[in-house]
Amino acid sequence: MNRRHDWREDAACLGNPVEVFFPHDTLASDRWVQAKIVCKSCAVKRQCLSLVIDLDPIDDKWGIFGGKTPQERIKERERRRNDVRKNAQSNYR
Ligand code: SF4
């Protein structure tokens, strides 16, 4: 029996230390550098980011997903909301 392939199996972060993606020192200015390097070459970056963007923002405060930090994901949600709003407005014109 073939099992369904899960995109998470292609994640570039597999096997990396968890601390790289969920740093203990959340105030260090370079805390995301290593994770961003890994995420940059990840084949499933888009899926990873979408999974987390669809979460309630209140639950999305830690870690890096899709190459984006929690603060960057706040901006990404805003950008996506604006795109939806613009598309909806252009459909009514
Ligand atoms: S984009 Fe997501 S799945 Fe890919 S390496 Fe980064 S955290 Fe892991």
Backbone and ligand atoms as CSV (ligand in chain L), in Angstrom:
chain,resi,resn,atom,element,x,y,z
A,1,MET,N,N,0.852,-1.194,0.000
A,1,MET,CA,C,0.000,0.000,0.000
A,1,MET,C,C,0.888,1.244,0.000
A,2,ASN,N,N,0.584,2.168,-0.901
A,2,ASN,CA,C,1.336,3.419,-0.949
A,2,ASN,C,C,0.775,4.390,0.068
A,3,ARG,N,N,1.662,5.003,0.816
A,3,ARG,CA,C,1.177,6.023,1.732
A,3,ARG,C,C,1.321,7.373,1.047
A,4,ARG,N,N,0.501,8.317,1.481
A,4,ARG,CA,C,0.498,9.638,0.878
A,4,ARG,C,C,1.744,10.407,1.306
A,5,HIS,N,N,2.379,11.054,0.347
A,5,HIS,CA,C,3.574,11.838,0.651
A,5,HIS,C,C,3.167,13.123,1.372
A,6,ASP,N,N,3.839,13.415,2.450
A,6,ASP,CA,C,3.561,14.632,3.207
A,6,ASP,C,C,4.672,15.629,2.900
A,7,TRP,N,N,4.304,16.868,2.603
A,7,TRP,CA,C,5.309,17.873,2.232
A,7,TRP,C,C,6.348,18.080,3.335
A,8,ARG,N,N,5.960,17.792,4.576
A,8,ARG,CA,C,6.894,17.993,5.697
A,8,ARG,C,C,8.120,17.086,5.579
A,9,GLU,N,N,7.977,16.002,4.837
A,9,GLU,CA,C,9.105,15.095,4.650
A,9,GLU,C,C,10.208,15.734,3.808
A,10,ASP,N,N,9.873,16.803,3.075
A,10,ASP,CA,C,10.862,17.495,2.242
A,10,ASP,C,C,11.427,18.741,2.919
A,11,ALA,N,N,11.085,18.940,4.177
A,11,ALA,CA,C,11.537,20.134,4.892
A,11,ALA,C,C,13.053,20.137,5.076
A,12,ALA,N,N,13.660,21.240,4.733
A,12,ALA,CA,C,15.115,21.370,4.866
A,12,ALA,C,C,15.549,21.404,6.333
A,13,CYS,N,N,14.628,21.696,7.228
A,13,CYS,CA,C,14.979,21.789,8.650
A,13,CYS,C,C,15.014,20.436,9.339
A,14,LEU,N,N,14.559,19.394,8.678
A,14,LEU,CA,C,14.581,18.070,9.296
A,14,LEU,C,C,15.999,17.724,9.716
A,15,GLY,N,N,16.157,17.313,10.950
A,15,GLY,CA,C,17.470,16.925,11.450
A,15,GLY,C,C,18.265,18.073,12.045
A,16,ASN,N,N,17.806,19.298,11.853
A,16,ASN,CA,C,18.484,20.455,12.462
A,16,ASN,C,C,18.051,20.580,13.924
A,17,PRO,N,N,18.910,21.155,14.760
A,17,PRO,CA,C,18.517,21.348,16.160
A,17,PRO,C,C,17.303,22.277,16.268
A,18,VAL,N,N,16.387,21.923,17.137
A,18,VAL,CA,C,15.165,22.711,17.326
A,18,VAL,C,C,15.496,24.149,17.720
A,19,GLU,N,N,16.582,24.327,18.519
A,19,GLU,CA,C,16.943,25.679,18.998
A,19,GLU,C,C,17.235,26.651,17.852
A,20,VAL,N,N,17.604,26.104,16.698
A,20,VAL,CA,C,17.874,26.976,15.545
A,20,VAL,C,C,16.584,27.669,15.111
A,21,PHE,N,N,15.471,26.963,15.194
A,21,PHE,CA,C,14.190,27.486,14.709
A,21,PHE,C,C,13.329,28.056,15.831
A,22,PHE,N,N,13.644,27.638,17.046
A,22,PHE,CA,C,12.955,28.166,18.235
A,22,PHE,C,C,14.018,28.561,19.247
A,23,PRO,N,N,14.702,29.688,18.998
A,23,PRO,CA,C,15.831,30.057,19.863
A,23,PRO,C,C,15.408,30.398,21.290
A,24,HIS,N,N,16.286,30.022,22.217
A,24,HIS,CA,C,16.025,30.355,23.623
A,24,HIS,C,C,16.199,31.846,23.851
A,25,ASP,N,N,17.267,32.378,23.260
A,25,ASP,CA,C,17.558,33.795,23.450
A,25,ASP,C,C,16.766,34.608,22.431
A,26,THR,N,N,15.564,34.954,22.816
A,26,THR,CA,C,14.689,35.621,21.856
A,26,THR,C,C,15.062,37.079,21.620
A,27,LEU,N,N,16.018,37.596,22.380
A,27,LEU,CA,C,16.399,38.994,22.189
A,27,LEU,C,C,17.684,39.151,21.381
A,28,ALA,N,N,18.416,38.070,21.163
A,28,ALA,CA,C,19.672,38.176,20.417
A,28,ALA,C,C,19.390,38.628,18.979
A,29,SER,N,N,20.132,39.612,18.520
A,29,SER,CA,C,19.857,40.174,17.195
A,29,SER,C,C,20.129,39.177,16.071
A,30,ASP,N,N,21.007,38.205,16.332
A,30,ASP,CA,C,21.334,37.253,15.267
A,30,ASP,C,C,20.620,35.908,15.442
A,31,ARG,N,N,19.568,35.888,16.251
A,31,ARG,CA,C,18.931,34.619,16.603
A,31,ARG,C,C,18.299,33.887,15.418
A,32,TRP,N,N,17.963,34.608,14.345
A,32,TRP,CA,C,17.277,33.965,13.219
A,32,TRP,C,C,18.204,33.651,12.057
A,33,VAL,N,N,19.453,34.059,12.139
A,33,VAL,CA,C,20.350,33.974,10.976
A,33,VAL,C,C,20.457,32.547,10.439
A,34,GLN,N,N,20.757,31.605,11.310
A,34,GLN,CA,C,20.972,30.230,10.854
A,34,GLN,C,C,19.685,29.632,10.278
A,35,ALA,N,N,18.574,29.866,10.929
A,35,ALA,CA,C,17.301,29.330,10.443
A,35,ALA,C,C,16.964,29.910,9.075
A,36,LYS,N,N,17.202,31.198,8.909
A,36,LYS,CA,C,16.873,31.830,7.623
A,36,LYS,C,C,17.697,31.233,6.484
A,37,ILE,N,N,18.934,30.882,6.783
A,37,ILE,CA,C,19.777,30.257,5.760
A,37,ILE,C,C,19.176,28.912,5.342
A,38,VAL,N,N,18.735,28.128,6.313
A,38,VAL,CA,C,18.138,26.814,6.009
A,38,VAL,C,C,16.828,26.998,5.245
A,39,CYS,N,N,15.982,27.880,5.732
A,39,CYS,CA,C,14.674,28.091,5.100
A,39,CYS,C,C,14.801,28.602,3.666
A,40,LYS,N,N,15.821,29.385,3.420
A,40,LYS,CA,C,15.983,29.986,2.091
A,40,LYS,C,C,16.050,28.925,0.992
A,41,SER,N,N,16.643,27.795,1.299
A,41,SER,CA,C,16.795,26.751,0.276
A,41,SER,C,C,15.744,25.651,0.415
A,42,CYS,N,N,14.762,25.856,1.268
A,42,CYS,CA,C,13.778,24.809,1.521
A,42,CYS,C,C,12.769,24.713,0.373
A,43,ALA,N,N,12.547,23.492,-0.077
A,43,ALA,CA,C,11.636,23.254,-1.208
A,43,ALA,C,C,10.168,23.429,-0.828
A,44,VAL,N,N,9.866,23.403,0.452
A,44,VAL,CA,C,8.463,23.482,0.886
A,44,VAL,C,C,8.200,24.750,1.713
A,45,LYS,N,N,8.965,25.762,1.434
A,45,LYS,CA,C,8.847,27.027,2.173
A,45,LYS,C,C,7.429,27.608,2.064
A,46,ARG,N,N,6.866,27.571,0.880
A,46,ARG,CA,C,5.541,28.149,0.655
A,46,ARG,C,C,4.479,27.415,1.493
A,47,GLN,N,N,4.525,26.091,1.464
A,47,GLN,CA,C,3.553,25.303,2.237
A,47,GLN,C,C,3.720,25.551,3.734
A,48,CYS,N,N,4.960,25.632,4.179
A,48,CYS,CA,C,5.261,25.848,5.591
A,48,CYS,C,C,4.689,27.190,6.049
A,49,LEU,N,N,4.925,28.219,5.268
A,49,LEU,CA,C,4.434,29.543,5.639
A,49,LEU,C,C,2.910,29.582,5.634
A,50,SER,N,N,2.297,28.999,4.622
A,50,SER,CA,C,0.834,29.023,4.536
A,50,SER,C,C,0.187,28.308,5.714
A,51,LEU,N,N,0.774,27.212,6.129
A,51,LEU,CA,C,0.235,26.459,7.267
A,51,LEU,C,C,0.135,27.358,8.502
A,52,VAL,N,N,1.186,28.127,8.745
A,52,VAL,CA,C,1.228,28.947,9.955
A,52,VAL,C,C,0.435,30.246,9.780
A,53,ILE,N,N,0.448,30.787,8.601
A,53,ILE,CA,C,-0.310,32.018,8.348
A,53,ILE,C,C,-1.800,31.780,8.574
A,54,ASP,N,N,-2.248,30.568,8.306
A,54,ASP,CA,C,-3.664,30.254,8.485
A,54,ASP,C,C,-4.052,30.062,9.946
A,55,LEU,N,N,-3.072,29.994,10.830
A,55,LEU,CA,C,-3.383,29.881,12.259
A,55,LEU,C,C,-3.907,31.205,12.792
A,56,ASP,N,N,-4.534,31.129,13.938
A,56,ASP,CA,C,-4.926,32.353,14.620
A,56,ASP,C,C,-3.642,33.086,15.040
A,57,PRO,N,N,-3.487,34.363,14.698
A,57,PRO,CA,C,-2.269,35.111,15.028
A,57,PRO,C,C,-1.932,35.079,16.519
A,58,ILE,N,N,-2.941,34.933,17.351
A,58,ILE,CA,C,-2.718,34.893,18.800
A,58,ILE,C,C,-1.869,33.673,19.182
A,59,ASP,N,N,-2.014,32.601,18.395
A,59,ASP,CA,C,-1.271,31.374,18.682
A,59,ASP,C,C,0.079,31.329,17.968
A,60,ASP,N,N,0.393,32.357,17.213
A,60,ASP,CA,C,1.592,32.336,16.373
A,60,ASP,C,C,2.604,33.369,16.876
A,61,LYS,N,N,3.350,33.001,17.903
A,61,LYS,CA,C,4.267,33.963,18.520
A,61,LYS,C,C,5.709,33.511,18.498
A,62,TRP,N,N,5.947,32.235,18.175
A,62,TRP,CA,C,7.298,31.709,18.322
A,62,TRP,C,C,7.792,31.066,17.044
A,63,GLY,N,N,9.090,31.003,16.944
A,63,GLY,CA,C,9.730,30.223,15.895
A,63,GLY,C,C,9.735,30.878,14.530
A,64,ILE,N,N,10.433,30.223,13.637
A,64,ILE,CA,C,10.499,30.696,12.262
A,64,ILE,C,C,9.837,29.654,11.383
A,65,PHE,N,N,8.986,30.103,10.488
A,65,PHE,CA,C,8.284,29.218,9.549
A,65,PHE,C,C,8.310,29.879,8.175
A,66,GLY,N,N,8.593,29.082,7.183
A,66,GLY,CA,C,8.622,29.630,5.825
A,66,GLY,C,C,9.636,30.745,5.683
A,67,GLY,N,N,10.647,30.738,6.516
A,67,GLY,CA,C,11.682,31.766,6.462
A,67,GLY,C,C,11.276,33.080,7.109
A,68,LYS,N,N,10.126,33.089,7.765
A,68,LYS,CA,C,9.650,34.342,8.367
A,68,LYS,C,C,9.532,34.230,9.888
A,69,THR,N,N,9.961,35.278,10.540
A,69,THR,CA,C,9.887,35.377,11.997
A,69,THR,C,C,8.439,35.731,12.398
A,70,PRO,N,N,8.110,35.637,13.671
A,70,PRO,CA,C,6.749,36.016,14.085
A,70,PRO,C,C,6.376,37.441,13.644
A,71,GLN,N,N,7.299,38.373,13.771
A,71,GLN,CA,C,7.013,39.751,13.367
A,71,GLN,C,C,6.795,39.857,11.852
A,72,GLU,N,N,7.587,39.106,11.118
A,72,GLU,CA,C,7.430,39.125,9.649
A,72,GLU,C,C,6.126,38.462,9.221
A,73,ARG,N,N,5.679,37.488,10.003
A,73,ARG,CA,C,4.405,36.828,9.665
A,73,ARG,C,C,3.225,37.758,9.928
A,74,ILE,N,N,3.349,38.614,10.907
A,74,ILE,CA,C,2.285,39.603,11.144
A,74,ILE,C,C,2.133,40.475,9.891
A,75,LYS,N,N,3.267,40.918,9.358
A,75,LYS,CA,C,3.229,41.746,8.142
A,75,LYS,C,C,2.703,40.960,6.945
A,76,GLU,N,N,3.089,39.681,6.864
A,76,GLU,CA,C,2.625,38.842,5.756
A,76,GLU,C,C,1.111,38.660,5.809
A,77,ARG,N,N,0.556,38.482,6.995
A,77,ARG,CA,C,-0.906,38.366,7.125
A,77,ARG,C,C,-1.587,39.647,6.658
A,78,GLU,N,N,-1.012,40.766,7.071
A,78,GLU,CA,C,-1.564,42.061,6.687
A,78,GLU,C,C,-1.519,42.228,5.166
A,79,ARG,N,N,-0.383,41.843,4.584
A,79,ARG,CA,C,-0.231,41.951,3.129
A,79,ARG,C,C,-1.281,41.089,2.422
A,80,ARG,N,N,-1.461,39.864,2.901
A,80,ARG,CA,C,-2.439,38.963,2.285
A,80,ARG,C,C,-3.862,39.492,2.445
A,81,ARG,N,N,-4.159,40.034,3.630
A,81,ARG,CA,C,-5.498,40.614,3.845
A,81,ARG,C,C,-5.744,41.773,2.890
A,82,ASN,N,N,-4.723,42.603,2.708
A,82,ASN,CA,C,-4.862,43.733,1.788
A,82,ASN,C,C,-5.075,43.258,0.357
A,83,ASP,N,N,-4.365,42.201,-0.031
A,83,ASP,CA,C,-4.542,41.652,-1.379
A,83,ASP,C,C,-5.975,41.160,-1.587
A,84,VAL,N,N,-6.508,40.462,-0.572
A,84,VAL,CA,C,-7.880,39.952,-0.667
A,84,VAL,C,C,-8.853,41.121,-0.791
A,85,ARG,N,N,-8.634,42.165,0.030
A,85,ARG,CA,C,-9.497,43.352,0.005
A,85,ARG,C,C,-9.461,44.027,-1.366
A,86,LYS,N,N,-8.244,44.189,-1.901
A,86,LYS,CA,C,-8.103,44.834,-3.221
A,86,LYS,C,C,-8.787,44.021,-4.303
A,87,ASN,N,N,-8.622,42.696,-4.250
A,87,ASN,CA,C,-9.255,41.836,-5.239
A,87,ASN,C,C,-10.769,41.923,-5.152
A,88,ALA,N,N,-11.287,41.945,-3.922
A,88,ALA,CA,C,-12.737,42.028,-3.732
A,88,ALA,C,C,-13.251,43.355,-4.280
A,89,GLN,N,N,-12.524,44.435,-4.021
A,89,GLN,CA,C,-12.949,45.745,-4.508
A,89,GLN,C,C,-12.907,45.801,-6.025
A,90,SER,N,N,-11.887,45.219,-6.633
A,90,SER,CA,C,-11.782,45.281,-8.092
A,90,SER,C,C,-12.866,44.421,-8.752
A,91,ASN,N,N,-13.348,43.403,-8.055
A,91,ASN,CA,C,-14.425,42.572,-8.610
A,91,ASN,C,C,-15.772,43.296,-8.612
A,92,TYR,N,N,-15.911,44.343,-7.774
A,92,TYR,CA,C,-17.172,45.086,-7.704
A,92,TYR,C,C,-17.170,46.310,-8.614
A,93,ARG,N,N,-16.061,46.552,-9.261
A,93,ARG,CA,C,-16.002,47.724,-10.156
A,93,ARG,C,C,-16.485,47.396,-11.539
L,1,SF4,S1,S,10.601,26.784,5.433
L,1,SF4,FE1,FE,9.586,25.660,7.077
L,1,SF4,S2,S,9.872,23.514,6.536
L,1,SF4,FE2,FE,11.354,24.709,5.361
L,1,SF4,S3,S,13.205,24.749,6.564
L,1,SF4,FE3,FE,12.074,26.584,7.109
L,1,SF4,S4,S,10.851,26.008,8.892
L,1,SF4,FE4,FE,11.566,24.101,7.919
